Amino acid sequence: MLVFLGIGYSIRHLTLEAIEYLRKADKVVIDRYTSLYEDDLSALAEYARGELVYASRKDLEGEGMNSLIEEARFKTIVLAVPGDPFIATTHDSLRVEAVKKGVEVKVVNSLSILTLIQSRLGLQAYRFGKTVTLVYPDFFKPYSTIETIYENLNRRLHTIVLLDLRLEREKAMTIPEAVEILLKLDDELENRLDNTLAIGVARLSWRDERVQADLLPRLVRYDFPPPPHSLVIVSNPLPVEMEGLKLICKLPN
């Protein structure tokens, strides 16, 4: 059996179901490249009776993926993933290949940044449009990201902007970096974001979390704890959402 197990963003987020599968696993493979984690991942050893190993991207793709699937034919292998295992598309191929090869697959869900943002910031869940990821413009300019933001704004929908994480290179995009990239792209296109409300989201659900609402360009003025960071571009907030922005996200008057 291959178990895709979400571990949230802290040991505090482990569900009873997650602990049950950690205890019955012959091996726990810990994904350490999809997202950051508040606690030391070695703390999972308290719940795991089997072998604990750390996986990089290459360990779960190509030949590494095939080896893991073959091992799961005869053992219970748990892939422990920060957040929820399938909010990012990283492990979709692994799941599909396991099912195609007749290996039993189990998914154990947990908190994700998407569900946290939609429930914690005072914005109504049905008013979110397509989620985007903003990458560093190293090789190309991410115009598709800002075009999707425009589309959501036109439809009066909020946009969750996930920020680039390159953990194997110890690089994680910050809110100020994201604001700078977005505003430069916006200047080249429709120049709409200077007066758009946004929320800087830092370490949501961590002990030192911070959320701060303001006009997008002004978010660079605030001190945020280190990544993981995200942004929310806010579109035409309803009165109840505006109250949430002021009371929950500290939007200045």
C-alpha positions in Angstrom: 0.0 0.0 0.0 1.1 3.5 -0.8 -0.3 6.1 1.5 -0.2 9.8 0.6 -0.3 11.5 4.0 -0.8 15.2 4.7 1.0 16.3 7.8 -0.2 20.0 7.8 2.5 22.6 8.6 3.2 21.5 12.2 3.3 18.4 14.3 0.3 20.0 16.0 -1.7 19.4 12.8 -1.4 15.7 12.7 -4.8 14.0 12.7 -5.7 10.8 14.4 -5.9 9.1 11.0 -2.4 10.4 10.1 -0.9 9.0 13.4 -2.6 5.7 12.7 -0.9 5.3 9.3 2.4 6.5 10.6 2.3 3.8 13.2 1.4 1.0 10.8 3.9 2.0 8.1 6.9 -0.1 7.3 8.6 3.0 5.9 7.8 6.7 6.1 9.2 8.7 3.2 9.3 12.4 4.1 8.9 14.9 1.3 11.2 17.8 2.1 11.0 19.8 -1.1 7.3 20.6 -1.6 6.8 23.1 1.2 8.4 24.4 4.4 7.4 23.0 7.8 7.3 24.7 11.2 8.7 21.8 13.3 11.7 19.5 12.8 10.4 16.8 10.5 12.4 14.2 12.6 9.7 14.7 15.2 7.6 12.3 13.1 9.7 9.5 14.5 7.7 9.7 17.7 4.8 8.2 15.8 6.4 6.0 13.2 7.5 2.5 14.1 9.1 1.9 10.7 12.1 3.3 8.9 12.2 7.1 8.4 13.8 8.4 5.2 14.0 11.9 3.6 13.1 12.3 -0.1 14.3 14.9 -2.6 12.5 15.5 -5.9 14.6 12.9 -7.8 13.7 10.3 -5.2 10.0 10.5 -6.2 10.3 10.9 -9.9 11.6 8.6 -12.7 13.4 5.6 -11.4 12.9 6.7 -7.8 9.1 6.7 -8.4 9.2 3.2 -9.9 11.2 1.9 -7.0 8.8 3.3 -4.4 5.8 1.8 -6.2 7.4 -1.6 -6.4 8.3 -1.5 -2.7 4.6 -0.5 -1.9 3.5 -3.8 -3.5 4.7 -5.7 -0.4 4.9 -3.1 2.3 3.0 -0.1 3.7 4.8 2.9 2.5 3.8 6.3 3.8 4.7 9.4 1.8 4.5 12.2 4.4 3.8 15.6 2.7 3.7 19.0 4.3 0.3 20.6 3.9 -2.1 18.4 1.9 -0.6 15.8 -0.5 -2.5 16.9 -3.6 -3.0 20.6 -3.4 0.2 21.0 -5.3 0.4 18.8 -8.4 3.8 17.4 -7.5 2.7 13.9 -6.6 -0.1 13.4 -9.2 2.1 11.3 -11.5 3.2 9.0 -8.6 -0.4 8.4 -7.6 -1.5 7.6 -11.2 1.4 5.3 -11.8 0.8 3.4 -8.6 -2.9 2.9 -9.5 -2.0 1.8 -13.1 0.4 -0.8 -11.7 -2.2 -2.2 -9.3 -0.8 -0.9 -6.1 -3.3 0.0 -3.4 -3.4 3.8 -2.8 -4.7 5.6 0.3 -5.0 9.4 0.7 -5.0 11.0 4.1 -5.8 14.7 3.9 -4.7 17.6 6.1 -4.6 21.4 6.2 -3.5 23.2 3.0 -2.6 26.8 2.4 -5.7 27.1 0.1 -8.1 25.9 2.8 -6.4 28.0 5.4 -6.6 31.2 3.4 -10.2 30.7 2.5 -11.2 30.1 6.1 -8.9 32.4 8.1 -8.9 35.8 6.4 -12.5 36.8 6.5 -13.0 36.5 2.8 -15.9 34.3 1.6 -14.8 31.0 0.0 -17.1 31.2 -3.0 -15.5 34.5 -4.1 -12.1 33.0 -4.9 -11.2 32.6 -8.6 -8.4 30.5 -10.1 -5.3 30.1 -8.0 -1.9 31.1 -9.5 1.7 30.6 -8.7 4.2 33.4 -9.1 7.7 32.2 -10.1 10.9 34.1 -10.3 11.3 35.7 -13.8 14.7 34.0 -14.3 14.0 32.5 -17.7 10.7 34.0 -18.7 8.3 36.7 -17.4 5.2 35.1 -15.8 2.7 37.0 -17.7 0.1 34.2 -17.4 0.0 34.8 -13.6 -0.9 38.5 -13.9 -3.3 37.8 -16.7 -5.2 35.4 -14.5 -5.3 38.0 -11.7 -6.8 40.4 -14.2 -9.4 37.8 -15.3 -10.4 37.2 -11.6 -10.6 41.0 -11.0 -12.9 41.3 -14.0 -15.1 38.6 -12.5 -15.0 40.3 -9.0 -13.1 37.3 -7.6 -10.2 37.2 -5.3 -6.9 35.5 -6.3 -4.6 33.4 -4.1 -1.0 33.9 -5.3 1.3 31.1 -4.2 5.0 32.1 -4.2 7.9 30.3 -5.7 9.6 27.7 -3.5 12.9 26.3 -4.6 13.8 24.5 -1.4 16.5 22.3 -2.9 18.3 25.6 -3.7 17.3 27.1 -0.3 15.3 29.8 -2.0 11.8 31.0 -1.2 10.1 34.0 -2.6 9.1 36.7 -0.1 6.1 39.0 -0.1 8.3 42.1 -1.0 9.8 40.2 -3.9 6.4 39.1 -5.1 5.0 42.6 -4.9 8.0 44.0 -6.9 7.6 41.3 -9.6 3.8 41.8 -9.9 4.1 45.6 -10.1 6.7 45.4 -12.8 4.6 43.1 -14.9 1.5 45.2 -14.2 3.3 48.3 -15.5 4.0 46.5 -18.8 0.4 45.5 -19.2 -2.8 47.1 -17.8 -1.4 49.1 -14.8 -4.3 48.0 -12.5 -2.6 46.9 -9.3 -1.3 50.1 -7.7 -4.7 50.8 -6.1 -5.7 47.1 -5.6 -6.2 45.7 -2.1 -4.0 42.7 -1.2 -3.2 40.6 1.8 0.3 39.5 2.7 0.1 36.0 4.2 3.2 34.8 6.2 3.4 31.4 7.9 -0.3 30.9 8.2 -1.1 28.4 11.0 2.5 28.6 12.3 3.0 30.0 15.8 4.4 33.3 14.4 1.9 33.8 11.6 1.2 37.3 10.3 -1.5 38.5 7.9 -1.6 42.1 6.8 -3.9 43.8 4.3 -3.2 47.1 2.5 -2.8 48.4 -1.0 -0.5 46.0 -2.9 2.4 48.4 -3.2 2.3 49.2 0.5 2.8 45.6 1.6 6.6 46.1 1.2 6.5 48.4 4.2 5.6 45.7 6.7 7.9 43.3 8.6 6.9 39.7 8.0 8.4 36.6 9.5 10.4 34.4 7.1 8.7 32.3 4.4 6.5 30.5 3.4 4.7 33.5 2.1 1.6 34.0 -0.1 -0.5 36.9 -1.4 -4.2 37.4 -1.9 -5.3 39.9 -4.4 -8.7 41.2 -3.2 -11.5 42.1 -5.6 -14.5 44.3 -4.7 -14.9 43.1 -1.1 -18.4 42.8 0.2 -19.2 44.8 3.4 -18.8 41.8 5.6 -15.5 41.0 3.9 -14.3 44.6 4.4 -15.0 44.2 8.1 -12.9 41.1 8.0 -10.1 42.9 6.3 -10.1 45.6 9.0 -10.5 43.3 12.0 -8.7 40.1 11.0 -6.2 41.4 8.4 -5.5 44.7 10.1 -6.3 46.9 7.0 -5.5 50.5 8.0 -8.3 53.0 8.0 
